[in-house]
Amino acid sequence: MKLNKLIIVLTLFFACCSFISCNKANIGLNPKDFAPDFTLKNLKGEEVELSNYRGKTVLLNFWASWCVPCVEEAPSLQALYEKLESKDFVIVAVAIDDQEEDIKNFANKFGLTFPILIDKT
C-alpha cells in the first residue's frame, strides 16, 4: 500500500515540476533531455558520475538524515528500488548532510542498498 502511495506522490510531484518548468522560459529540461552530469563521491569515497547510469530510468533523490519527510520516505524508496532494480531502474540518492557518519547511520538504519552520493556543498 505504501509503495502505491509513493508512486502516486512521485507522479504528482513530477507532473507539477513539468508544469512549472513548461511555464518558465528556458528553465528546466525538455522531455528526453539528459539531466546535467555531475560527479560526487559515494560512501566508499569513490567518484561517481550521474552519466554512469545513462540508459536506465533514474530517480534522483536529494535528502538529509535530519529531514523528517526523508525519514518517512526511506523505507518506501528502498521497496521501490528492490521492486524495479531488475528493470534498468536506479535510485541515486544525494545526501546533503555535513557528517558522513550521519549518512552511513541513516543508510544502515533503513537498509538502503541504492547508490548514495554525498554533496556537502
C-alpha positions in Angstrom: 0.0 0.0 0.0 2.8 2.5 0.9 4.5 1.7 -2.4 1.4 2.6 -4.3 1.1 5.9 -2.4 4.7 6.7 -3.1 4.2 6.1 -6.8 1.2 8.4 -6.8 3.0 11.1 -4.9 6.1 10.9 -7.2 3.8 11.0 -10.2 2.1 14.2 -8.9 5.4 15.7 -8.0 6.9 15.2 -11.5 3.7 16.4 -13.1 3.9 19.6 -11.1 7.5 20.0 -11.9 6.8 19.6 -15.6 4.0 22.1 -15.4 6.2 24.6 -13.6 9.2 24.2 -15.9 7.0 24.4 -19.0 5.6 27.8 -17.8 9.1 29.3 -17.4 11.1 30.2 -20.4 14.5 28.5 -20.7 14.3 26.8 -17.3 14.3 23.1 -16.7 14.7 20.2 -19.1 12.6 19.2 -22.1 11.3 15.7 -22.4 14.0 13.3 -23.4 16.8 15.7 -22.4 19.6 14.4 -20.3 20.0 15.8 -16.8 23.2 17.8 -16.5 26.0 15.5 -15.5 27.8 15.8 -12.1 30.4 13.9 -10.1 30.1 13.2 -6.4 31.7 10.7 -4.0 29.8 7.7 -2.7 30.0 6.3 0.8 33.2 4.4 -0.2 34.9 7.6 -1.3 34.7 6.7 -5.0 33.8 9.3 -7.5 30.5 8.6 -9.3 29.1 10.4 -12.3 25.4 10.7 -12.9 26.1 9.7 -16.6 27.2 6.3 -15.3 23.5 5.5 -15.1 22.7 6.6 -18.7 20.3 4.1 -20.3 18.5 3.5 -17.0 15.5 5.2 -15.5 16.9 7.3 -12.7 15.0 8.7 -9.7 17.3 11.4 -8.4 16.5 12.0 -4.7 18.0 14.8 -2.6 17.8 14.1 1.2 19.3 14.6 4.6 19.3 12.5 7.7 17.6 15.2 9.8 14.8 15.7 7.3 11.5 14.3 8.7 9.9 13.6 5.3 13.2 11.9 4.2 13.0 9.5 7.2 9.4 8.7 6.3 10.1 8.0 2.6 13.3 5.9 3.1 11.5 2.5 3.5 9.3 3.2 0.5 12.2 4.2 -1.7 14.1 1.1 -0.7 11.0 -1.1 -1.5 10.6 0.7 -4.9 14.3 0.1 -5.7 14.1 -3.6 -4.8 10.9 -4.0 -6.9 12.3 -2.2 -10.1 16.1 -2.7 -9.9 16.0 -5.6 -12.4 14.2 -3.3 -14.9 17.0 -0.9 -15.5 15.8 1.4 -12.7 18.0 3.0 -10.2 17.6 5.5 -7.3 20.5 7.8 -6.9 20.2 9.4 -3.5 22.2 12.6 -3.0 22.8 13.3 0.7 23.4 16.9 1.8 24.5 16.1 5.4 27.8 17.6 6.6 28.8 14.5 8.5 29.4 11.3 6.6 28.8 9.3 9.7 25.2 10.6 9.8 24.7 9.5 6.2 26.1 6.0 6.9 24.0 5.6 10.1 20.8 6.6 8.1 21.6 4.2 5.3 22.3 1.3 7.7 19.1 2.1 9.8 16.9 1.7 6.8 18.9 -0.9 4.9 19.4 1.3 1.9 21.1 -0.5 -1.0 20.7 2.0 -3.8 23.6 4.3 -4.6 24.1 7.1 -2.1 26.2 10.1 -3.1 27.4 12.9 -0.9 27.1 16.6 -1.7 28.5 18.8 1.1 28.1 22.0 -1.0 
